[in-house]
Amino acid sequence: LIQDEPLIFEQGGEGRKGYSLPRWDLEEVEAKNLIPSHLLREDLEGFPQLSEIDVVRHFTRLSQWNYGLDSGFYPLGSCTMKYNPKVNEEIARMSGFANLHPYTPEDLAQGALRLMYELGGFLAEITGMDHVSLQPAAGAHGELTGIRMVKAFLQARGNGRKKVLVPDTAHGTNCSTSTIASYQMVEIKSNENGIISPEKVAEQMDEEVAAIMVTNPNTLGLFEEHLAEIAEIVHRKGGFVYCDGANLNALMGIVKLGDLGVDVVHINLHKTFSTPHGGGGPGAGPVAVKKELAPYLPVPVIEKDRGIYRLNDDRPHSIGKMRAFYGNFGVILKAYAYILSMGSEGLKRASEMAVLNANYLMKRLKDYYHLPYDRPCMHECVFTDLFQEKYHVSTLDIAKRLIDYGYHPPTIYFPLVVKAALMIEPTETESKESLDGFIETMIAIAKEAEEDPDLLRQAP
Ligand SMILES: *Cc1c(COP(=O)(O)O)cnc(C)c1O
């Protein structure tokens, strides 16, 4: 019924208005006597005429069609659709922050500069790296920033390496990044445990390889256990280790990627650090690097000198600017507020709960859905439709049926290494009741597939 909402152009009636102004006590003048005729619109044919309540109800109804985290469970794998505390939104809207002009002189923006400087420090601590740029606007943008820095480093030594190694369990953006950075992408096949083995990397690693891009945890939700050993192999031949850290929600306070030999990593603030996402809104993909790559960071770099924060543009080796000004400040602000309110213990606990929730869900569903890699997962788990194949029910049908039950479906048909994947990421912010509700529904759907497969095929 709600979805029968007509267009606003189909509503209202002649002469209806959303305002009432006091009567004018001046002489009326025709608009054409004041405004040049070429600037005047002839008429407004079909322009809707509505009262205030018509307009409010129309847009309120439209807003209710949206399914968001505030309406229900949102287990979209690889996206970390966790609840983001509203207090961080409030802080981002404080006028001192929200109205600060990007050209405000440094002396008058010390608070904002300090906040960005300190957030860089927090992220360096969490990832185990030395320096951070907050400039990239998204995860993929952070990847490009990182790989361009690697390229600049190598080129400064007159080294024109041509290839980047990318495992088949990497995120698709890793392939795009290496291609856009003009590298030839070489795929590394994951092993029977769903991770990459050092031997496979050693086979491909040579002096032509600029870097390996490893997503950790990978897109199967599995921890790349051999990363440290792989990093050694790559370093021995003069290559760099890029880590796609968009899945950091599984690792905070537990693993420091820098300790595993990672040279450069990006982080998705809009996944792990409290910026709602999914509608294409602003995000942030800071990059963290080890010391040797620091000269190549985008400008400006925020520096602290005797208690004063300054923007330094005078960095001869910098790859330049990746984005206007300093990045998406509102997102940076929310991440800062989130980290301070969680504290280091809180962040660690969040990751522990994210991993526990995913394992709970995986264990409870694995009798009903085929689990291609039956081993402990990190923050997400991947099933397939193999058990349902004999009823001619597919992953797509299962996802559609979940909509009937009022759930946002998980990620489907990704990652590509698994045929007809169903990738579920519950996150740490869901209660046991909400997990159980989803699990019971998934079990009910598995039974329906057996007993009434048409129901699923016709859903929603
Ligand atoms: C989400 C994600 C990305 C891409 O991040 P964007 O902000 O969408 O560009 C990259 N890698 C992994 C592993 C991701 O989950």
The ligand as a Gaussian input file, in Angstrom:
#p B3LYP/6-31G(d) Opt

LIG

0 1
 C       34.908000      -2.027000       1.103000
 C       36.192000      -2.554000       0.726000
 C       37.035000      -1.858000      -0.168000
 C       36.621000      -0.605000      -0.908000
 O       36.295000       0.477000      -0.092000
 P       35.510000       1.724000      -0.708000
 O       35.471000       2.710000       0.403000
 O       34.167000       1.218000      -1.111000
 O       36.293000       2.216000      -1.881000
 C       38.266000      -2.375000      -0.425000
 N       38.664000      -3.542000       0.116000
 C       37.886000      -4.239000       0.970000
 C       38.388000      -5.528000       1.560000
 C       36.629000      -3.783000       1.304000
 O       35.855000      -4.496000       2.118000

